[in-house]
């Protein structure tokens, strides 16, 4: 597996991003602002993350996704490590990521990767998404934000 930056002329794998974010319009918006990095296996995209500068000290992983049929094989952890390396190389001091209150496995995953819970933005998903989102039998309402000191 290799991880590389997606060139501006390449079409981003929106279908993979949609597995982590159901809003095509939001995806298209942050794809224009951030840098995309893809994980490839035998020239097939199996994962992606989008890195977005927030301010001079902080970068955010605005979306990270691995194809559903190959999750649980360490690809997400490799993408996180790559995002940390890229953020350090670009001079950022912090890397942040957010997920929904209903994303139980993602909440555990980010903590296993060394991120710490920093804040909860109440009703984020109610304000920013037209349709209700449900995971694990829970309505996704609040954004839980995590931070990592680089």
N, C-alpha and C positions, 0 to 999 in steps of 0.2 A: 504494500500500500504506500502511496505517496500523497503528500499534501502540497498543493500549489495554489498560487494566487490566480484567480480567474481573470483573464485579459478582458479589456473593455469591449473587444469585438466578439467575445463568446456569449452565447445565450445562457443565462443562469438557470440552474435546474429548479425551476419554480415548484415543480411537483414535490420535490424533496422538502423544500422550505414550507410548503403547505402542510406537511405532517406536523410541524411545530407551531404554525401560525395559520389559522383558517382564513385570514383576510388577504386576498390577492392584491387589493389596492394598497394596503399597508406594506406588504412585501415589496411591491414595485417602488414605493416611496423610499424605503430605506436602502434598497439596492442601488438607487441613484446616489445616495449620500455616503455609503460605506464601501469597504473593500471586502470582496468575497473570496473565500479560500475553500477549495474543494478537495475532498479525499477521494482518490481514485484507486481502483483495483482492476488491473487489466484494461485500462482506459475507459472504465465505466465509473461514473460518479456514484459513490456510495454514501457520501456525507458532505455537509457544507456548514460553514459558519460565516456570518457577516459581522465585521468589526467596524465600529463607528466611533470616531472621536467625539467625546462629550465636551471636554474642555482641555486645557493644556496639560492637566495631570491625569486625566481619566479617559479610558477607552471602554466601550461597552460591546459585549457580544449580544447583538440585537436579535440574532436568530442562530440557533445551532440545531442541526438535525441529521440523523442517520436513517437511512432507509429502514423501514420497519422490519423487514425480513432478516436483517443482519444486526439488529441491535443486541446489546449484551456481550459483544465480542471485543470490547476495549477501544472501539473506533472513536466514540464520543470523548473518552479520556485523552486520546491522542490529539483530537481536535482542540480540546481545552488546553493541553500543553503547548500546542502550536500557537494558539491565540495568546498565551502568556508570553511565549518567546517573541512573537511579533510585536506585542505591546511594549515589552522591555526594549526591543531594538528601536522602536519609534519614540522612546523617551518618556513613556507614560509611567506613573508611579502606582496607579491603581487600575484594576480590571473589574468591571461590574457586569452582572447578568441578572435578569429578572425572569420569574416564572409565576404561573398562577397558583393560587391557594389550593387548587384541586389537583395539581401536578405532583402527586405524592412521590413518584420515583425520581422526578427531576429535582425536587427539594433535597432528597437524600443524596443524589448524584453530585450536586454542586458542593454539598458539605464534604463528601468523600474526596473531592478534588481540592479541598482546602479553602473554599469560600466560606465567609461568615455572613449570617443574616444581618442586614443593616436597617432595613425599613420595610414597612408595609404601606402601599398606596391603596387605600380603601376605594372600592368600586371602580377601579381602573378599567376592568373588562366590561363593565356595564356602560361606562362612558365612551369607550373607544371601539366597541364592536356592536354591530347592528343586531346580530342574533345571539341568543344565550349560548354559552359553551358549557358542556358538562363533561367531566372526566371522573372516573372512579365513583360514579353516583353522586358527585358533588358539583354544584354550580360554581363555575370559575367566576369569581367576583373581584378579588383583590390581587394586586401584583406584589409578590414578595421579591425584594431586591437583595442581592448578595454582593459582597465586595471581597477582593483579593488584593493584598499588598504585594506588588511586584518586587 
